[in-house]
């Protein structure tokens, strides 16, 4: 499996986005055969039917399988208005902040549908209610 390096060509919209937001690599694609030491035949999807399927090794990047790239999919229970309820899973940390000589207890909360990087600081009083 390899990624294909794409170069933006002025005025050509070939890989979905244009300008700064255009991807640098697309894929991954399966290698069908090695034509010679520097050329590979790739299995491109139908969206890339206008692109030739033989590429030089200099524009290919090896796909390294990493389990952290896999996203765990858990279906959300959506309400009628297309919103969902947040539920706290665990408290990661506790802290007391001073505001006008008064201590405010805060807790760092891990939410059900979010990762650890998206944990938020909430007032402990609000979380007890």
N, C-alpha and C positions, 0 to 999 in steps of 0.2 A: 504494500500500500504506500502510495506517495501523494504528496501535495503538488499542485502545479502552480508555478510562479506566474503571475499575470502582470503585465506592464500596461499602465494606462496609455491609450492612444488618444490624442486630442480629437474630440468629436465622435469617437466610437464608443458605443455603449454595448459591450459584449458580455460582461459578467455582472449584470443586474444593477450596479451602482456606478456613479460617475463622480470624479473629483476626489476630494480628501477621504470620503467615506468608502471608496472602492477597496475591495479586499486585495491584499498582497498575494495571498495564496488561496486557491480553491481546491476542494476535494474533501476527503481522500479518494483516490482512484486506484483500482486494481491494475497491476502490470500484467498484460496478456502475454507479451513475449519480448525478449531482448533481441533487437534486430542486429545490432553490432555493439561493440563496447561503449559507444556513446549515444545510442539511440534506443528508445523504448516505445513500444506500442501499448497505449493505455485503453482501458475500458471506460469511455466517457458516457455520461448520462445523455438522455435525449435532449435536454436543454442546451447541450453543447454540440448539437448536430452540425452547426456551421463551422466548427473548429476541426482542423485536421487532427488525427489521433496518434501521430508519431511525434515524439518530442526528444530534444537533446537533453542529456543528463544535467547540463548546467541550469536548466529551469525546473528541475525536479527536486523536491525536498522529501526526505524519508519521513514517513509517519511513524512516530514512536507511540506504541500503545501505552496509555497511562490510565489507570482506573479512576484517577481524580477527574478526568475529562468526562466520565460517564455521569449523567444526571439521573438521579432516582426520580422516577415519575410516580406521583401519588395523586390520583384524581381529587379535585377539590369539590366540596359540596357547595354549589352555587345557589344563592337565593334568587327569587323571581326578578329582582332588579339588577342582576348580574354582579352582586357583591358577595363576599364571603366573610365569615366571622373569624377573627383572630383569637387563638387560644394559647396561653402561655404553657410551655412545656417544663422549663426549669429556670431556676435563678442561678446565674453564673457568678455574680459578685455583689457585694454590698458596700455602700459608701455613705458617709455623712458629709454633706456640704453645709457650710456656714453661710447664712444669708441674713444680714442685719442682726447679728449676734444670736441667731436662732438656728439650731441644727435641723436640717431636712434630710431624712433617711431616704436614700435612693437604692434601687436594686437594678441590676442588669438582667434583663429578661430575654430568654430564648423563645421565640415564637414558633408555632407549629409548622407553618408553611414557609419558613425562612431558614437560612443557614446561620452559623455562628457569627459570621462577619456582619450580619444584619441585626444582631441583638441590640436592643435599645435600653436606655436608662429611663426608668419610670419611678414615680414616687411610691414608696412602700405603702402609704395609706391607700392609694388608688388600687394597688394590687391586692390588698386584703379585702376590699369591698366586693 
